[in-house]
Amino acid sequence: MPRAHTAAAAWIVHQHWLTEPGVPAGKRNAGVDRSRVALKFFERYEARWDLLLKPADQAPVLLPSELREIALEERVGLPPEHPWHQEMPDAW
């Protein structure tokens, strides 16, 4: 699984959890280094050994589309140094 995909999933899930509407400010304050991403978000990568033969930037994004939708929310996004920060892939 390409590193950019793993990093995106960890950031999106964590930022969503951290800024979830309805949770009082200050109740959730763990850093992204403590992020927990459910296995279900990575299921489509299982047994995709063919991805090892492609350049990482050409590998299809197999993350669930719900993560893309969450990432597009202003409160979540992606970190500035992430390759998808300026332009997120369309096909998820």
N, C-alpha and C positions, 0 to 999 in steps of 0.2 A: 504494500500500500504506500503510495507516495507520501512523503513527509508533509507536503502542503495540504493534503487531504486530511491527514491525522490532526495537524495543527488547527485547521479550520473547524473540524468537528469539536475538538477540545475547547476552543475559544467560544464557539457559538453556544454549545451546551452550557458552559460555565457562565457566560454573560447573560444568557437567558435566565438561568437559575438566580444569578446575583441581582438582576434588575426586574424580576418577575413582578408584574403589577399586583398590588394587594398585600405584598409583604412589607411590613414596616421597615423603614430605613434603619440600617445598623444591625439588623437581625442576621444578615448573611454578609460575611466579610472575608471569607477565605480567598486567597489569591488563585490565579489561574493555574499555578503549579500544583494545586490541590484538586484540580478538576477531575470529575468522575464522569466518564462517558459510557453509557450502556452498550453492551455488545451488539444489540439490535441495530445500531447505527452503522456497524461495520460488516454485517452479514453478507452483503453483496460482493465483498472483496474476498470472501473465503474461496480458496482453491483457484484464484485468478493469477496463477503463476506466469501467465503470458504478459502480465503487466511489468514483470521484471525485465522484459526485453525491450520495452519502449522507454523513450526519454520521459521523465516524470511529467513534463509539461504537456505531453501528448496522451497521457493516460486518461481514460474516461472517468468522470466523477461519478462514483457509484454510491455516494452518500444519499440518504433519503431526501426527497424534495422538500420535506417539512423543515429540514435544517436550512436550506436555501431561503425559504420564506421567512424564517426567524432571523437569519443573518441580514435580510433586507430591512428589518426594523431598525430605526435610528438608535434605539437603546442597546442594540447588540452589535451589528456590523462585524468588521474584522480589524485586527491591529494594523497600523500603518505599514509595517514591514512585511506583511503577508502579500504574496504575489497576486492574490485576488482582491486586494483592497481597492484598487482603482476600477477594476472591471471583473465582476464575478462571472464565472462560466454560466452559460445559459442552460446547457444540458445537464440536468441532475436527475 
